[in-house]
Amino acid sequence: MNTHYERLTALDSSFLQIEDPSTHMHVQATLLFEPGPLATPNGGLDMERIRAYVESRLHHIPRYRQRLEYIPYEQHPVWIDDDRFNIFYHVRHTSLPRPGSERQLKRLCGRILSQKLDATKPLWEIWFVEGLEGGRFAMICKAHHCMVDGVSGIDLLTVLLSPTPDTTFAPAEPWIPRPAPSPSQLFAGELWRRAAMPLDLARAAARVVTEPARILGEAVETAVGLANVIGETTTPASATPINPERIGPHRRFDWTRMDLGQVKAVKTRLGGTINDVVLATVVGAMRRFLPSRGVRVEDLDFRALVPVSVRRKSEHGALGNKVAQMMARLPLDERDPYRRLERVTAVTTQLKQSHQIEASELLEEFSDWGPSGLMTQLMRMGAQRRMFNIVVTNVPGPPMQLYLLGAPMLAPIPAVPLFTNQALGIALFSYTDGLYWGVNADWDAVPDLHDFVQYLDEGFRELVEAQ
């Protein structure tokens, strides 16, 4: 049996299958650097050295030299080695007109976000952008969501970035792609997988016999979670200007930075978690942004989809998605910033007790066992029914300074993909003493994106000054 392929999980596969001409299911991060030893005498970047370094690290992330193939008849995607892999296609070099401003870089990020990845090649690109004012450069990393979630995306940073300013590296190891499986081998492998399913069920039944109390408790919790998830899907969230029937293919991108020490001080003084402070800041911003569009916020059922990592420590370094989802109703009717954070904290505390995370994991596991399109249909149904208004994902990053071949990283700004009727998405990443907000938006639906980013700063300032 040829084993030179790996079947995508139902969740990873769904990120491929829900794509359409308007949705691009890739995540992106814009990293800003001082040039350090990577600068050339004419003020450019030593791209030959950078490409050689990236290629030397790819053995740590084998998915980055694999492409998609599909099982006959079922059409479920699998990973196979790409026998035409070319590092020059994936590691790209461009420049802003010197001295390039931050605003010009944001526009370039938006254009790169607007471009789909080529599904016939490994699903990633890294753009190195020189010409920024002050001699800085940017590294724009882009990978399909079927390859990485927020936490595994951080693991990839540890492959390319170092906590020490090292400038030397070993040459790339020789790489020979494994032979691609034939369609008949892929089909036979799928038949073999399905034949093994009864054994998996038998093992699960054995657990029930040996650990009945714990398994029953988990089953009850999961059933409660499923009931809560189903309850959230019966009525759609309120219609708002950031939830058109369908978004377009073009993107705007903007960002801001908040002092992580101040965020922690708000959490300590007013209560809740860092993520609660983030959600309360989003509430403050929406209380300004939506009224500027003529929307009355007091009566809105406004919901945020909050991805939660369920990746175990032993799974760090593995690619693919290990996330569950929480649906948080945000109190846009609350005027007082202290009460705003208090109410957000109450919502997230209740959600953690509702077992939605366990239910989300069960649905994904069942989708892996059952029909391959089940998870895709569930995600499409969620988008069509407007189960949420916005995605807010917050990923803790490294507290120490990082370097790329001796060049110090100044800032990492993340971007989350948009769903069919979601014109605005927020991703956050902490690094050293900063909390970096990346805001991805549909070009036509949110022409006033910069205003919204300013409202985020104002919403946080309210919490800092709250008594």
Protein Blocks (a to p, Z undefined) as FASTA:
>chain_A
ZZkbccddfklmmmmmmpcfkbccbdcddddddfklmbcfkopacfklmmmmmmmmmmmm
mmlmcccdddehklpacddddfkbcfklmmccddddddddfklmmmmmmmmmmpccdfkb
ccbdddddehiehhiacddddddfklpcfklmmmmmmmmpcfbfcfbdcddddddddddd
dfklmmmmmmmmmmmmmmmmmmmmmmmmmmmmlmmmmmmmmmmmmmmmmmmmmpccdddf
klcfbdcfbdcdddddddfklmmmmmmmngpjfklmmmmmmmmmmmmmmmmnopafklpc
cdddddddfbdfklgoiacjddddddddddfkbmblklmmmmmmmmmmmmmmnommmmmm
mmmmmmmmmcfklmmmmmmmmmmnopafbdcddddddfbdcdeehiacfbdcddddddfk
lcbdcddddehjbccddddddfklmmmlmmmmmmmmmmmmmmmmpZZ
